[in-house]
Amino acid sequence: MQTFLAAFDALPFGTVTGTVHGRHYIVVKSGFSGGVSQKLVAEELGGRDFISLNLYRTRNGALLRPCEMPEAKVIAFVLDLTPLPGPLPGSDT
C-alpha cells in the first residue's frame, strides 16, 4: 500500500493526461474535506477503459475504495500511470 500511496500522492490535483501501457488517458484527481478524502477518475482517450477510486485518509491508515472494479485494477493503473507534460488535448495553451 505504501508504494501505491506514494504514486498516488505524486499525481497532481486537477486534470492531466497520461499513458498506461501505451494507452492514453485523461485523469482527474480531486480532494475533499481538507484532503481527508480524494478521488481519481480516468477515461481512456479513444477507448473504453475507465478507472474510478476514492481514497480516505483515516487515523488508522488509508482506505482505498475502488468504484465497481477490482482493487488490483486501480492499484496497477496508478502505479503504471505516466503523466504527460504539456497542455491537455484540445486546449489553447
SEBALO-624328 format. One record per residue: x, y, z of N, C-alpha, C, CB in turn; residue number from 0. Coordinates in steps of 0.2 Angstrom, whole numbers. Glycine has a CB too. Example, Ala and Ser with C-alpha at 12.3 -4.5 7.8 and 13.67 -1.06 7.14 Angstrom:
BEGIN
   n.X   n.Y   n.Z  ca.X  ca.Y  ca.Z   c.X   c.Y   c.Z  cb.X  cb.Y  cb.Z resi
    66   -28    39    62   -22    39    66   -16    39    57   -22    45    0
    64   -11    35    68    -5    36    64     0    39    70    -3    29    1
END
This chain:
BEGIN
   n.X   n.Y   n.Z  ca.X  ca.Y  ca.Z   c.X   c.Y   c.Z  cb.X  cb.Y  cb.Z resi
     4    -6     0     0     0     0     4     6     0    -5     0     6    0
    10     6     3    15    12     3    17    14    -4    21    11     8    1
    18     9    -8    20    11   -15    15    14   -19    23     5   -18    2
     9    11   -18     3    14   -21     2    22   -18    -3    10   -19    3
     2    23   -12     1    29    -9     6    34   -11     1    29    -1    4
    12    32   -12    17    37   -15    16    39   -22    24    33   -14    5
    14    34   -26    12    35   -33     6    40   -33    11    29   -37    6
     1    38   -29    -5    42   -29    -4    49   -27   -10    39   -25    7
     0    50   -22     2    57   -19     6    61   -24     5    56   -13    8
    10    58   -28    14    61   -33    10    64   -39    20    56   -36    9
     4    61   -40     0    64   -45    -3    71   -43    -6    59   -47   10
    -3    76   -48    -5    82   -46   -13    82   -46    -3    87   -52   11
   -15    87   -42   -23    88   -42   -25    92   -48   -25    92   -35   12
   -31    91   -50   -33    94   -56   -33    88   -62   -29   100   -58   13
   -33    91   -68   -34    87   -74   -27    86   -78   -39    89   -79   14
   -25    80   -79   -19    79   -83   -20    73   -88   -13    77   -78   15
   -16    73   -93   -16    67   -97   -10    62   -96   -16    69  -105   16
   -11    56   -97    -5    51   -96    -6    45  -100    -5    50   -88   17
    -1    41   -99    -1    34  -103     0    28   -98     4    34  -108   18
    -4    23   -99    -3    17   -96    -2    11  -101    -9    15   -91   19
     3     8  -102     4     3  -107     3     5  -114     0    -3  -105   20
     5    11  -116     4    14  -122    -3    16  -124     5     8  -127   21
    -8    16  -119   -15    19  -120   -15    26  -116   -20    14  -117   22
   -18    30  -119   -19    37  -117   -25    38  -113   -18    42  -123   23
   -24    42  -107   -30    43  -103   -30    51  -101   -29    39   -96   24
   -36    53   -99   -37    59   -96   -39    58   -89   -42    64  -100   25
   -35    61   -84   -35    59   -77   -37    65   -73   -29    56   -75   26
   -42    64   -69   -44    70   -64   -43    68   -57   -51    72   -65   27
   -39    71   -53   -38    70   -46   -41    76   -42   -31    69   -44   28
   -45    74   -37   -49    79   -33   -48    78   -26   -56    80   -35   29
   -48    83   -22   -48    82   -15   -54    85   -11   -41    85   -12   30
   -56    82    -6   -62    85    -2   -60    84     5   -68    80    -4   31
   -64    88     9   -64    88    16   -56    89    19   -66    81    19   32
   -53    94    16   -46    96    18   -41    90    17   -47    97    25   33
   -42    87    11   -38    81    10   -39    75    13   -31    84    11   34
   -44    74    17   -46    68    20   -48    63    15   -51    69    26   35
   -52    65    10   -55    61     5   -52    64    -2   -63    62     5   36
   -50    59    -6   -48    61   -13   -51    56   -18   -40    60   -13   37
   -52    58   -24   -55    55   -29   -51    55   -35   -62    57   -30   38
   -50    49   -39   -47    49   -45   -51    46   -50   -40    45   -45   39
   -52    49   -56   -56    46   -61   -52    47   -68   -63    50   -62   40
   -52    42   -72   -48    42   -78   -52    39   -83   -41    38   -77   41
   -52    42   -89   -55    39   -95   -50    38  -101   -61    43   -97   42
   -50    32  -104   -46    31  -110   -48    35  -115   -46    23  -111   43
   -43    39  -118   -45    43  -124   -45    39  -130   -39    49  -125   44
   -51    39  -134   -52    35  -139   -53    27  -138   -46    35  -144   45
   -54    26  -132   -56    19  -130   -61    18  -125   -49    16  -127   46
   -62    12  -122   -67    11  -117   -66    10  -110   -71     5  -120   47
   -59    10  -108   -57     9  -101   -59    15   -97   -50     8  -101   48
   -60    14   -91   -62    19   -86   -60    16   -79   -70    20   -86   49
   -57    21   -75   -55    20   -69   -58    25   -64   -47    20   -68   50
   -60    22   -58   -63    27   -53   -61    24   -46   -70    28   -54   51
   -59    29   -42   -57    27   -35   -58    32   -30   -50    24   -34   52
   -60    31   -24   -59    35   -18   -54    33   -13   -67    36   -15   53
   -51    38   -10   -46    36    -5   -47    40     1   -38    37    -8   54
   -48    37     6   -49    40    13   -43    40    17   -56    37    16   55
   -41    45    20   -35    45    25   -38    46    32   -31    52    23   56
   -38    40    36   -41    40    42   -35    40    47   -45    34    43   57
   -37    40    54   -32    39    59   -28    32    59   -35    41    66   58
   -32    28    57   -30    21    56   -26    19    50   -36    16    58   59
   -25    24    45   -22    22    39   -27    24    33   -20    15    39   60
   -24    23    27   -28    24    21   -33    19    19   -23    26    15   61
   -38    21    17   -43    16    15   -45    17     7   -50    17    19   62
   -43    12     3   -44    13    -4   -51    10    -6   -38     9    -8   63
   -55    13    -9   -62    11   -11   -63    12   -19   -67    15    -7   64
   -61     7   -23   -62     7   -30   -70     7   -31   -59     1   -34   65
   -72    10   -37   -79    11   -38   -80     6   -44   -80    18   -41   66
   -84     0   -41   -86    -5   -46   -81    -8   -50   -92    -2   -50   67
   -75    -9   -47   -70   -13   -51   -65   -16   -46   -66    -8   -56   68
   -61   -20   -48   -56   -23   -43   -51   -19   -40   -53   -29   -46   69
   -49   -19   -34   -44   -15   -31   -37   -16   -35   -43   -17   -24   70
   -36   -22   -37   -30   -23   -41   -29   -19   -47   -29   -30   -43   71
   -35   -18   -50   -35   -14   -57   -33    -6   -55   -42   -14   -60   72
   -36    -3   -50   -34     4   -49   -27     4   -46   -40     6   -44   73
   -25     0   -42   -18     0   -40   -13     0   -46   -17    -6   -35   74
   -14    -5   -50   -10    -6   -56   -10     0   -60   -12   -12   -60   75
   -16     3   -61   -17     9   -65   -12    15   -62   -24    11   -66   76
   -13    16   -56    -9    22   -53    -2    20   -53   -12    23   -45   77
     0    14   -52     7    13   -52    10    13   -59     8     6   -49   78
     6    12   -64     9    12   -71     8    18   -74     6     6   -75   79
     4    23   -72     2    29   -75     9    34   -75    -3    33   -71   80
    10    36   -82    15    41   -83    12    47   -85    20    38   -88   81
    11    53   -81     8    59   -83    12    62   -89     8    64   -77   82
     9    65   -94    12    68   -99    13    76   -98     8    67  -106   83
    18    79  -100    19    86  -100    15    89  -105    27    88  -100   84
    14    96  -104    11   100  -109     3   101  -108    12    97  -116   85
     0   104  -112    -7   106  -112   -11   100  -113    -9   112  -116   86
   -17   100  -111   -22    95  -112   -24    95  -119   -28    96  -107   87
   -26    89  -122   -28    89  -129   -34    94  -130   -30    82  -131   88
   -34    98  -135   -40   102  -137   -39   109  -133   -46    99  -135   89
   -34   110  -129   -34   116  -126   -30   121  -130   -31   116  -118   90
   -31   128  -128   -27   133  -132   -20   134  -129   -31   139  -133   91
   -19   132  -123   -12   133  -120    -7   128  -121   -13   135  -113   92
END
